[in-house]
């Protein structure tokens, strides 16, 4: 399993990690099982990694995800309200679930499960 986070840049063994922060039922993918701690997957990025490839490496499917944030900007959402709320967006169409978007060391990804829809619309 991989841990993901949106806060701070983490360095492990001199490598700047990508953090994936998990919310809602997606927390089950994190190694951390203590409710008082963050549910974050830290993963070492490869040169050609994308959001899609990181999800594949962690075992998380896009069908389980309601919305994705990349570096605090909305990447993809299933709600029509997302664009009206005023989230900063990675691209103009938040309904585009093509996750072949490059990631690099230090990036932060936030994944909200389908059970968290009311919190992000």
Backbone torsions as a table, in degrees:
resi	resn	phi	psi	omega
1	UNK	NA	153.3	-179.7
2	UNK	-118.0	146.2	179.3
3	UNK	-104.8	138.6	-177.0
4	UNK	-126.1	142.7	-177.8
5	UNK	-143.4	159.6	178.8
6	UNK	-113.4	-8.9	-178.1
7	UNK	-103.8	138.8	173.5
8	UNK	59.2	156.1	176.8
9	UNK	-97.9	132.2	-178.6
10	UNK	-109.1	139.1	178.9
11	UNK	-119.6	125.3	176.0
12	UNK	-124.9	120.9	179.8
13	UNK	58.9	33.1	179.4
14	UNK	82.4	-2.0	-179.9
15	UNK	-102.6	128.2	176.3
16	UNK	-79.4	121.9	-174.1
17	UNK	-87.5	160.7	165.6
18	UNK	-94.3	134.4	179.3
19	UNK	-107.8	134.8	176.5
20	UNK	-117.5	116.0	179.2
21	UNK	-94.0	131.8	-175.3
22	UNK	-111.9	135.7	-179.3
23	UNK	-128.9	150.4	-179.9
24	UNK	70.0	-148.4	-177.0
25	UNK	-66.6	-12.9	176.6
26	UNK	-66.9	-15.5	179.7
27	UNK	-58.8	-21.0	-179.2
28	UNK	-62.5	-18.5	179.7
29	UNK	-81.1	-11.7	-178.7
30	UNK	-85.9	150.2	176.9
31	UNK	-71.5	-29.6	-177.6
32	UNK	-68.6	130.5	179.5
33	UNK	-118.7	6.6	179.2
34	UNK	-90.9	121.2	-175.7
35	UNK	-59.6	-28.5	-176.6
36	UNK	-80.1	-6.2	-178.4
37	UNK	-108.1	161.4	177.7
38	UNK	-67.0	149.2	174.4
39	UNK	-102.4	94.2	-173.1
40	UNK	-130.4	136.3	173.0
41	UNK	-106.2	128.1	177.4
42	UNK	-109.0	125.9	-175.0
43	UNK	-135.6	139.4	178.9
44	UNK	-79.4	119.6	-177.8
45	UNK	-76.6	148.2	173.3
46	UNK	-101.5	162.8	-173.2
47	UNK	-54.4	-37.8	-174.9
48	UNK	-106.6	19.8	-177.5
49	UNK	-67.2	147.0	174.4
50	UNK	-128.0	170.7	174.8
51	UNK	-56.5	-43.8	-179.6
52	UNK	-59.7	-44.9	-178.2
53	UNK	-68.6	-35.1	176.8
54	UNK	-66.6	-41.1	177.0
55	UNK	-60.5	-42.6	178.6
56	UNK	-61.0	-42.8	179.9
57	UNK	-65.7	-28.3	-179.3
58	UNK	-90.8	-13.6	-178.8
59	UNK	85.8	9.2	-179.9
60	UNK	-89.9	130.6	179.3
61	UNK	-98.6	148.5	179.6
62	UNK	-64.5	-23.0	178.6
63	UNK	-65.4	-24.6	179.7
64	UNK	-84.9	-7.4	-171.7
65	UNK	-103.2	135.9	176.3
66	UNK	-94.6	-39.9	177.4
67	UNK	-151.5	152.1	-178.5
68	UNK	-128.3	132.3	174.4
69	UNK	-115.2	138.7	176.6
70	UNK	-122.0	115.4	-178.0
71	UNK	52.4	47.0	176.4
72	UNK	67.8	14.7	175.4
73	UNK	-116.9	142.1	-179.7
74	UNK	-67.1	124.9	177.3
75	UNK	-98.6	-47.5	-178.3
76	UNK	-151.1	145.0	179.8
77	UNK	-149.0	155.8	178.3
78	UNK	-99.5	-1.6	-177.2
79	UNK	-103.4	137.1	175.5
80	UNK	-70.5	-15.7	-178.8
81	UNK	-77.1	-19.7	-173.4
82	UNK	-53.1	-44.8	-177.2
83	UNK	-72.0	-23.7	-177.7
84	UNK	-84.7	-21.2	-178.9
85	UNK	-72.3	-25.7	177.7
86	UNK	98.4	19.1	174.8
87	UNK	-59.6	141.3	167.7
88	UNK	-67.1	140.0	-173.8
89	UNK	-122.7	149.2	175.5
90	UNK	-70.9	-39.2	179.6
91	UNK	-140.9	166.4	-172.4
92	UNK	-70.9	-26.7	-177.9
93	UNK	-108.9	100.1	-179.0
94	UNK	-71.8	-8.3	177.6
95	UNK	-85.2	-3.5	179.0
96	UNK	-78.8	108.7	-178.9
97	UNK	-98.5	24.1	170.9
98	UNK	-76.0	106.6	-174.0
99	UNK	-96.7	21.4	176.0
100	UNK	-81.7	57.3	-178.2
101	UNK	-110.3	124.8	-175.8
102	UNK	-61.4	142.9	172.5
103	UNK	-125.3	157.0	-178.6
104	UNK	-142.4	169.7	178.5
105	UNK	-50.9	135.4	178.1
106	UNK	90.6	-10.1	178.4
107	UNK	-68.4	152.8	178.1
108	UNK	-125.8	130.8	-179.2
109	UNK	-118.8	134.1	175.4
110	UNK	-114.2	125.3	179.6
111	UNK	-116.8	122.5	177.6
112	UNK	-109.0	125.9	179.9
113	UNK	-71.7	168.0	179.8
114	UNK	-61.7	-24.1	178.0
115	UNK	-76.6	-5.9	-179.0
116	UNK	-106.2	13.8	-174.5
117	UNK	-56.8	-40.9	-176.1
118	UNK	-65.3	-22.5	-177.2
119	UNK	-84.6	-15.7	-174.8
120	UNK	-123.6	7.9	178.3
121	UNK	-88.0	NA	NA
